[in-house]
């Protein structure tokens, strides 16, 4: 990691419950940094809203932790709550359908897999917690893209180099039509997009603000997603996604 970034982040550790406010001089002394260097790092943190500066004089300033940390802290808290609520229900679903079950969120304009329950099958798909994927590949990522506000959706689409696709070429209009279809149906279905001969089915998870915060995704080999078994997977996944949403405070 860039050493300047490391030094800047370490400055945040000096703020505590007992000392929520510190001066430039105090921070420079505790960090053993020259005052100009400390000021430069503090200014960078202030510009990104990690710190809030209270100007006292031309020679010194005092700093408090900024609202950006509160925002990030709330995000982490929400994700921990989501995983805690979803995990036991995901385990029940995986046991019922014997397919891998994932929890997917948006992070930095990419899809990130934050929880997973394996199937008991000998042949499994390779996925892991922490895996990232573009928002235009796979049922979970595309579902999240479909439910984004149009302005953010357009921003992400503008960064994509069309055409895209692994088994078939997809242009911008085709993707937009697919996203509209996902919202109309209320779930997403993909075939062979992330791995050959696999299928993914995803349903949205809502929070107490009635916003989509995650995708509940079931994926496995295509041969297991046929006939009555496919119907059972779709129905059970929909029910579990609804139950997780209810526990997150979602109200229709």
RADA-V546724 format. One line per field, one symbol per residue. ss: DSSP state (H for helix, E for strand, C for the rest). psi: psi as a letter, one per 30 degrees, with the letter a starting at -180 (. if undefined). burial: + if it has 16 or more other C-alpha atoms within 10 Angstrom, else -. A space follows every 50 residues. Layout:
BEGIN
ss->???
psi->???
burial->???
END
This chain:
BEGIN
ss->CCHHHHHHHHHHHHCCCCCCEEEHHHHHHHHCCCHHHHHHHHHHHHHCCC EEEEECCCCCEEEEECHHHHHHHHHHHHHHHHHHHHHHHHHHHHHHHCCE EEEEEEECCEEEEEEEECCCCCCCCCCCCCCEECCCCCHHHHHHHHCCCH HHHHHHHHCCCCCECCCCCECHHHHHHHHHHHHHHCEEEEECCCCCCEEE EEEEEECCCCCEEEEEEEEEEHHHCCHHHHHHHHHHHHHHHHHHHHHCCC CC
psi->kkeeeeeeefffffklefifklleeeeeeffhkkeeeeeeeeeeeefggf lkkjkeaffllkklklfeeeeeeeeeeeeeeeeeeeeeeeeeeeeefhlk klkklkjhglkkjflkkllgkejlkjllkfklklggkleeeeeeeeglke eeeeeeeffkjlllleflkkleeeeeeeeeeeeeeglkkljgeekkhlkk kkkkklafggkkflkjkklakeffhlbeeeeeeeeeeeeeeeeeeeffgk k.
burial->-------+--++--------+++++-++------+--++-+++-++---+ +++--------+++++-+----------+--++-+++--++-+++-++++ ++++++---++++++++++-----+------+++++++++++++++++-- --+--++-----------------+--++--+----++++++++---+++ +++++++----++++++++++--++----+--++-+++-+++++++++-+ --
END
